[in-house]
Amino acid sequence: MSDYPCLDRIHSPADIRTLNRNELPVLANELRRFLIESVSKTGGHLSSNLGTVELTVALHYVFSTPEDRIVWDVGHQTYSHKILTGRRSEMAGLRHYGGISGFPRRTESEYDTFGTAHSSTSISAALAMAIAARDHGEARTSIAVIGDGAMSAGMAFEALNNAGSMKNINLLVILNDNEMSISPPVGALSNILARLMAPYDAARRLGKKVLCVAPPVLDLARKVEEVAKGMVAPNSPGTLFEEFGFHYYGPIDGHDIDILIPTLQTLRNFKGPRFLHVVTRKGRGYKLAEADPIRYHGVSTFDHRTGLQEEKAEIRPTYTQVFGDWLCEAAARDARVIGITPAMCEGSGLTRFAREFPERYYDVGIAEQHALTFAAGLACEGFRPVVAIYSTFLQRAYDQLIHDIALQNLPVILAIDRAGLTGADGATHHGAFDLSFLACVPNMLVMAPSDENECRQMLNTALCHEGPSAVRYPRGKGPGAVPETTLCAQLLVGKGEIRRSGRTTALLAFGSLLAPALEAGETLNATVANMRFVKPIDEALIAQLAREHDLLVTLEENAVIGGAGSEVARVLDTLPVRPRLLRLGLPDRFIDHGEQRQLLAEAGLDAAGIVAAIDSSGQNK
């Protein structure tokens, strides 16, 4: 007999709609068990997906997907959606090379109506789809499912502001309120949501106390309470979302299918902008994830019976840990140091700093634009703000970088994590463009460390620099260099170094590609330079290498277009002697998910790929 008799009957959402209502909780339970077992074998996002099982079942039961459009914000809550839309058998390859993505992807399924992985885009996209349906004379519903963490971003409120003034549109925004993004929620919005919940929580506690002696009556009262919350709350004046022009419903229990189904059926028949507040629990149904939703937010493979994740034998620190330790030591010595993160405390290595320097730690929520301008304001007042941010998220604050920081030449330090190819999260999270968009900005100091110790030296250099600076480092561990513990170890700005002397060919490595460059250099008997600085670039070293070699090869884990290699080409154009130039970097396409080493090899940026590229170009003579 199958372990999943109900789930085995589901091959598309149409199959869900053939089930009896009393079978839906059974389906949800089986789906949750399958999720835990599946993710334990592949790794991926666990807590967030366990929290949306019932909501996903209810949405596909009530609405006629894919005709009705569901846009999942961020997308790390869509594993149930993938399973129920015909991709259950493909879950074994989730986030692995050649397998399905961990996020919605339009090319993957017609049910993935909008590609998401970055936060707070769902309402804008769903609003546009609702307008398109109206203008085409179609009756379909557009639904945005957004988490409470994602609601902290300005873009979500820009979309709410726009949508609230629209009439004759069929738009439903569902707030999945689990009191979490990746880290615990911050800011005024989380307090507003807590206040909205307070009267219902008090009533629930009182009702349980009075009715606990009669369980059947208690159960009936609970269901009446949930329906009342959903249907009476729209008449309550002054809620934030009603002020935006939405009809507000909720909050309701997002794990109770018997409440979700009638509520969604009622809302399906309404028109105009509607807002449903659903309360869920991250990690629901798996005690370990419920107890520690942060730890089980993103997991490697683990034993789902014990919860033990695969332990790595290596004890070398990651670049993220090197940064986190440096920041604590810098703050201990310099009272001007401030740590800022846009909702990525754990991921950016700030957990220790937040604990040891709470008065100098600021999690501003999912608000990258605000994070940079906030840092700029602190720099104006004499502080040394350090913004810990992923490369791919820095893209969201480019205007603030240029207008608020660089234009005013303010000493803000950008600690850019996840630079280059990041692995299983794929194209949406690869830090492929930061060297290109940073190097063209005046006043910027841009550095790329080749190992852990150099990372610390560059952070020290940035701390002493009287202007904006960026240190970009990859995900995971470096080659194993032992970081110095002194804050005095700095680098001479704009100066690289020769790490290997050879003949004919010179490899100019930026950051993480120094290790494969040295390996390729042995094969080719080539000179290898550790360039260190992208801006200002070491023009004297480039001129020296140009005089002594027939071929220069630039290597960077960044888009080859507009990257560090382009800076080398610019310098070569000013020299009387111009050797041939081969630029190697990430190709002009989006790179899919897989292991980092695998992706580097695919891009031709491992040692073998570097040698092959030089040989096939016919330039290694």
Secondary structure, 3 states (H helix, E strand, C coil): CCCCCCHHHCCCHHHHCCCCHHHHHHHHHHHHHHHHHHHHHHCEECHHHHCCHHHHHHHHHHCCCCCCEEEECCCCCCHHHHHHHHHHHHHHHCCCCCCCCCCCCCCCCCCCCCCCCCCCCHHHHHHHHHHHHHHHCCCCCEEEEEECCHHHCHHHHHHHHHHHCCCCCEEEEEEEECCCCCCCCCCHHHHHHHHHHHHHHHHHHHHHHHHCCCHHHHHHHHHHHHHHHHHHHHHCCCCHHHHCCCEEEEEEECCCHHHHHHHHHHHHCCCEEEEEEEECCCCCCCHHHHHCCCCCCEECCECCCCCCECCCCCCCCEHHHHHHHHHHHHHHHCCCEEEEECCCCCCCCCHHHHHHCHHHEEECCCCHHHHHHHHHHHHHCCCEEEEEEEHHHHHHHHHHHHHHHHCCCCCCEEEEECCECCCCCHHHCCECCHHHHHHCCCCCEEECCCCHHHHHHHHHHHHHCCCCEEEECCCCECCCCCCCCCCCCCCCCCCCEEEECCCCEEEEEEHHHHHHHHHHHHHHCCEEEECCEEECCCHHHHHHHHHHCCEEEEEEEEECCCCHHHHHHHHHCCCCCCCEEEEEEECCCCCCCCCHHHHHHHCCCCHHHHHHHHHHHCCCC
